[in-house]
Amino acid sequence: MAYLNKMKIAEARDALKKGDVTSVELTEACLSAIDAAGALNAFVHKTPEIAMERAKAADARLKSGDAPAMCGIPVGIKDLFCTKGVESQAASGILEHFKPEYESTVSQNLADAGAVMLGKLNMDEFAMGSSNETSVYGNAVNPWRRGNEDTALTPGGSSGGSASAVAADLCLAATGTDTGGSIRQPAAFTGITGIKPTYGRCSRWGIIAFASSLDQAGPMTKDVRDAAIMLEAMCSHDPKDSTSADIAVPDFEAMLTGDIKGKVIGIPREYRMDGMPDEIEKLWADGTAMLKDAGARIIDISLPHTKYALPAYYVIAPAEASSNLARYDGVRYGHRAKLESGEGIVDMYEKTRAEGFGAEVKRRIMVGTYVLSAGFYDAYYNRARKVRTLIKRDFDEAFEQGVDAILTPTTPSAAFGLGEMADADPVQMYLNDVFTVTVNLAGLPGISVPAGLDSKGLPLGLQLIGRPWEEGDLLNTAYALEQAAGFVSKPEKWW
């Protein structure tokens, strides 16, 4: 039954309801795959006892006939989601051995739907990174390889463990979070589908905060249909989250008709960056042609403030991180530094934070503290907020012109080697988010769909950006693109 872990959510759901397979069998297949894939370092806290308990409960629920679509489906949970009684460290040393006494709303929604938690997934520390190289657990590794090379590649970040696990069939799907592209970029790097819903669609309660006005949870799956199924289970209005929208959650899967005749797809001229690789240009052109052939109308649009998005993002996000991460001081939970005789509480704060946070997190805390400080608040933070408003207005004006979705590349390149950017200017790493951060700044839904391979056999993704709260329409457009692209490639197993 080892093949069971290769199933998609939709086919596993149908097989479970027919009685062709049990959740216990699915779960056992995934647990075996996880144990055999240590080289990927995707799962960092395994929970086989919880998994088997939930799988047995799911099988009983399935027999009773009262089973939602996600019932019995084995999934991985990003380490950013608090899970009751299970380590939830945000891949940081400062939260060492932290086991919450509560469950995040999203993971609780999945549990209530009968999903089976296999364990916690690797990620960049506090979701700060684009390569999964800032994790206290060590690097997560992409299951793909460049041609015949043995170079270990990044699975992207911050949801690198989630992307690697789904691409390698260690789980049928996984949760991710997206602050500036952290679902969509790793999805593109690993040949899977990832959707960031509209800000407020999924509750942020119980998700360890990075940048509160940007963070949003979403599913990472093997195809668009699976994304639609899982997203519906994750979404809900949550009174515990003041930014959670009280909007009905539709049946996203039922909206997947593949019919996009008459839809208007915008191609933003500002996304044609200098030095964009020819392969990315071609992929974008091919995707545009696919949507046109499917009956969509293609128009050029302008998003004139796009060039300011990265600078604005890397002011706003560190500012919010500086504020959010001020709570980690070693007093009540997590890592606490050992003090020498005569040292006091201030020394404890300083030493704990110096030891507990990694270099990238420290960098962003310092940047954020600086831009929020007296004398610089107006020059940097307030100006970045004004730019954010202009970026959102650009999208609003495009949608007012009748645009239904916007097509762009997801990333400026395929996956790069782990360590290849270690000595580069940090800004070079930040450029991985060039096509994705605008979506978070504007609070819009965005999805990455695998659409082709580069010359070395690595997956490349295309991004679709949709209207706020219209994830169903966006998923349907992505479904049409997925059908046209016909991407079925999988990494050859080497781990």
N, C-alpha and C positions, 0 to 999 in steps of 0.2 A: 504493500500500500504506500510505498515511498513516493509515488507520483502524486499523492493527494495534496502535498504542499504546493504543487505547481498550479493548482486550480485557482480560478478567479472567484471573486465573491459570488457573482451571479450564478455560475455553474455549480458552485458548492451549495448555495442556497437551494437550488432546484433539486440537487441530488439528496440533500438532507431531508427535504420535504417529501420526496418520493420514497425515502428509506433505503436508497442505494448505498448510503454511507452514513456513519454516525459522527457526531462532533468529537467524540473520544478518538476515533480513528484519525480524523483530520488533525486533531491536536497532537497526537502521538507522532504523526508524520512530521509536523512542524518542529516539535521538540527534538526529534532525531536530527533534522536538518540543521537546527541551531547548534547542537552539540558538535556536529561535523564541520562547522564553519567558523571555528575559533579564529582563523587567520583573518577574517573580515572585521573582527572586533565590533560587530554591529550591536549585539545584545550585551549589556553591561551588568544587568541585574536580572537573572532568570527566575521565573516564578512557576516552576512546573507543578507544585502542589495546588496553587490557586488555579492554574490552567485546567488541571484535570477535574478539580471540584466544579468549576464553571462548565466544563464540557459535559459532565454527567448531568448537571442541572439543565443544560440546554437540550440534551437528548430527551429528558423527561418532559420538558416544555414542548418540544417538537411532537412528541407522541400525543400530547393533549390537544394538539391542533391550534394552540395559541402561541404562535411563534412569529415575531417580526422578521424582516429580511436579514438582519445581522445575527439572528439567533444561531449560535453554534459556530460562528466564524472566528478562527484564531487570528488575533491581531497583535501588533507590537505597539507600545506606548512610549513616546518620546520622554526622556528623563526630565523634561521641563514640567510635565503634568504631575501634580501631587497625587499619589496613590496611597490610600490608607494602609499603614503598616508595612509599606514597601519603600525601600530607599528611593528618595527623590532629591537628587543632588544638583540638578542643572549642570551636571558634568564639572562641578567646581569643588575644589578642596575645602572651601569655607563651609560647605554644607555636608561635610563628611559624616556618613552614617545617619543623616537626617531621615526619620521615618514619620511622615505626617499622621496626625490623628483624624484626618479628613480626606475626602476624595474630591478631585476637580470635577466641575459640572460636566465637562465633555466626557471624561473617562467614566463618570457615573451614568451618563446617558447611554454610552456604549454598553456598559454592564447591564443596565436596565433592559436594553434591547437584546440581551443574551449573548453578546460578543464575549469571546474568551481571551483574557489577557495572558500572553505568553511571557512577558517580561518588559523591562525598560530598555530603551534604545539610546545608543551613543549620540552625541551632539557636540557642537562647539560650546565652550563654557558660557553659561548664561545666554546662549544663543548668539554670541558675538563672534562671528567668523563666517567665511565663505568656503571653507575647505575641510572642516572637522579636524583641524590640527591644534585647536586650543583646549581640547578636552583633558580633564584630569585622568581619564581612563586610557589615554593614548589615542592615536589616530584610528578612525574608522576607515575601511579600505573599500574602494569601488570594486565590484566583482568583474568589471570589464577590464580588458587589457588592450594596449595599442599594438595591433598586428601580432607579431611574434615576440614582442618585448616582454620582459619580466617586471618592468617598472611598476611599482604600486601607484595607483592613481587615486586622486581624491574623489569621494562620492559627492562632493559639494557640501555646503553648510548653510545654516546651522543644522538642518535636519539630515545630516549625513548618514547616521546610523539607520534612520527610518528608510531612506532611499536605498541604501545598500541591502537592507534586509528584504525589502519588497522585490528588488531586482534579482536577488539571489534565491527567491522563493523560500525564505526562512519563515515567512508569515504571508497570509493572503492580502494583508493591507496593514497600514500603520498610520498613527497620528503624527502630524507635524505642526510646527508653528512658523508663521511668516511675518517678519518685521520689516524686511527690505527685499525679500525674495527667497527666504529660507525654506520654502516648500518648492517653489517653481524652479530655482536654480539646481538644487540636487536632483529633482525629478528629471530635468533635461540631461544632466550629467550621467544618469544611470538608465535612461531609456524607459522611464515609467511616467505615469500621469500624476500631476499634483495640482490641486486647486486651493487658492486662497479666497475664501468668500468675502463678501462685503463686511467691512468693519462693523461689528455689533451683531452679526448673524450667529456666531458661536460665542458662548460665554467665555470670558477670560478668568472667571473665578476659579482659584486653585491652580492656575498656570503661573509658574514663577515668573515675575515680571521682568522684562528688559526695558522696553519703551512703551508705556501704557497706551499712548494714542496711536500706536502703529501695530502692535502685536495682534495677530489673529490666528486661531487654530484652523486646521483643515486636514482633509484626508490625502494620503499618498497611496496610490493603488496601481493595479496592473493595466487598467484601461478606463475609459470615460464612464462606461456604465457602472463599474464598481465605484468610481468617485461619486456618482449621483446617489447610489444606494447608501454609501457610508456617510456622505455629507448630511443626508436627511436625518440619520440617526444621531449625528453629533450636534445638530442645531437645536436650539430651544431658547425661549425667553427665560431669563434668569433674574429674579429680583435681587439676588446677591451681587449682581454686576450692574452698576449704574449705566454702563455703556451698552448693555444688552438690549437689542431692539425687540419690542413687542409686536412682531410681525409674524403672520402665519407661515409655517414651513410647508411648502408644496411637495407633492410627490415628484421629485426631480427625475426619477427614472421614467415615469410616464411621459415626460416631456421630450424624451429622446426619439424623435421621429426621423432625424436625418434630413428633413426637408428644410432647406434654407433659401428656397427660391424667393427672390425679392428682398432678401436681407441686404443691408448696406454695410460693407466692411471698409473701415478707414485704414489707410496706410500712412502713418505719420512721417513726413519728410525729415523731421529732426532726428529720427532714430537711425538715419543713414550716417553713421559715425565715420570720421576719417580713420583710415586704416582697418576698417572692418574686413575680416578675412573673406576671400572670394567664396568659400564654402558656405559661410553664413549668408552672404548676399544671395547665392543661388538657392539655398534652402528657403529663404524668405520669398523669393520670386516664384519658386515652385509651389509653395503654400498658397500664395496669392492666386496662382493659376488654378489650383485645385478648388478653391472656394468659388472662383468665377465659373468653372466648369459645373459646379454643383448648383449653379443658379443664382449666386449672390452677385450684387453689383459692387464693384470696387471703385472707391474714390480716394483721391489724395486729400489728406487733411494736414493741418498745422497744429502742433502743440508747442508754441513758441518758447515756453519757459522750461522746456525739458533740460536744457543745458545747465540750469541752476539746481536741478533735482538732487544730484549727488552731494554738492556742498551743503544744501539745505538739510538733507537727510543726516549727514554726518555732523551737523550741529544739534538738531532736534533729538536724534536718538541718543547720543552720549549725554545730553543734558538730562533726559528722562532717566537714563541708566544711573547717572550720578545720584539722582534723588532716590530711585528705587533701591539701589544697592547700599544706601546709607544704613539700612536696618541690620546689615550683617556685621556683627561686632563681637561674636563669641560669648555673649552674656547668657543667652537662654538656650541656644541650640547650635549644632554644628561645631566646627573647629574652634578651639581656644588655645592661644599660644601659652607656652610655659613662661612664667615670669621669674626673674632673678630676685634675690633678696633686695628689698627696698623699692622695687618697681611698683607703680600704682595702676589705677584703672586706665589712665590715658595711655600708658605704656602697653597695657593689655589690648586696647583698641588698635593701636598702631601696629603692634607686632602680629596680632591676629589677622588683620586685613592684609598686611604685607606678605604673610605666609600663605593665607588662604586663597587670595586672588591670583590668577595668572597674568602674564604680561599684557595680553590684549585687553583684558578687562580693566587692568590698572590704567592703561593708556586711555581708554574711553571714559573712565571715571574722571581722570585728570582733565581731559578735554571738556567733558560736561561741566565739571565744577568751574573751570575757567570761563566758559561762555555764560554761565549763570551768575558770575561774580559781579560785584558792584563795579560800574564803569565799563563793563563789557556786555551786560545783559541786553541793552538796546542795540549795540553795534552788531551783535552776533545772533542771539536767540530770538529777539523780537523781529529782526530782519528776516531770519530763516522762516519764522511763522508767516510773515507777509508773503514770502516767496511760495510757501506751501499753499496759501490761499489762491495765488495766481495759477499755480499748477492745477489745482482742482477746477478753477474757472476754465482753463483750457479744455479739460475733458467735458465739462458741462456744455460748453459752446459746441464741441464736436457732436455731442449727443443731441443737442437742440437742432443741429443740421440734419438729423435723421439717421445718424450713424448708429447701427445696432451693436457692433463689436469692432475692436481695433486689433489688427494683426501685426505682431512684431517678432523678432527673434527672442528667445528666452535668455540666452547668454551670448557673450561675444566670442566664445570659443567652446571646443569640446573640453572634457575633463583634462586637467593637467596633473603632472606627477606630484605626489606628496613630497614636500621639501623643495620643490623647484622654485617656489616664490619666497622661501625662508629669508633670503638676504635682500629681497626687493623692498623698495619703499612701500610702507603699508597702503598707500594710496593705490598702488598697482593691484593689490588684493581687493580693495574696495570697488575697483572698476568692474568686478564681476557682477555687481548689482546695477550696472548702468541702465539696463532695460526694465528692471523690476521695481526699483524704489518709487517711481512715480505712482504706481498703483497703490502702495501703502500710504503715501502722502495724501492721496486723494480719497482713500478709504474705499476703493473700488474692488470688485471681484476680478481675479485673473487666474488663468489656467495654463499650464504647460503640457503640451502633447508631443510625444516623440514622433518625429517626422522624417528622419533619415539618418544616414551614417556618414561620417567624414572619411577622408582618404585612408585613415588608419583603422577604420572599422569601429569608431566610437560613436555613440548616439548623439544626436543633436535634437533640440526641441524648438517648437514654435509656441509663442505666447498669444493668447487671445484675452483681451481686456473687455469687460462688459459693463453694462449699465448697473448702477447700484440696485441691489435687491432682486436683480434678474438673473440669478445663477442658473435657473432652469433654461432660459434662452441661451445663455453662454455655454452651458454644457451641451446643448443641442448643436450649436455651431461647432463646438470642439468635436462632437461625435461625427459630424459630417466631415470635418478635416481628418479625423482619425480613420474613417472609412476610406477616404480618398488616398491617404498616405500609405495605408496598408502596412504599417510598421509591425513586424512580428519577430524581429531579431532578439536574441537572448545572449547573454554572455556565456562563453564556453567555460564549463566548470574546471577550475584549477585549484580551488581551496580545499 
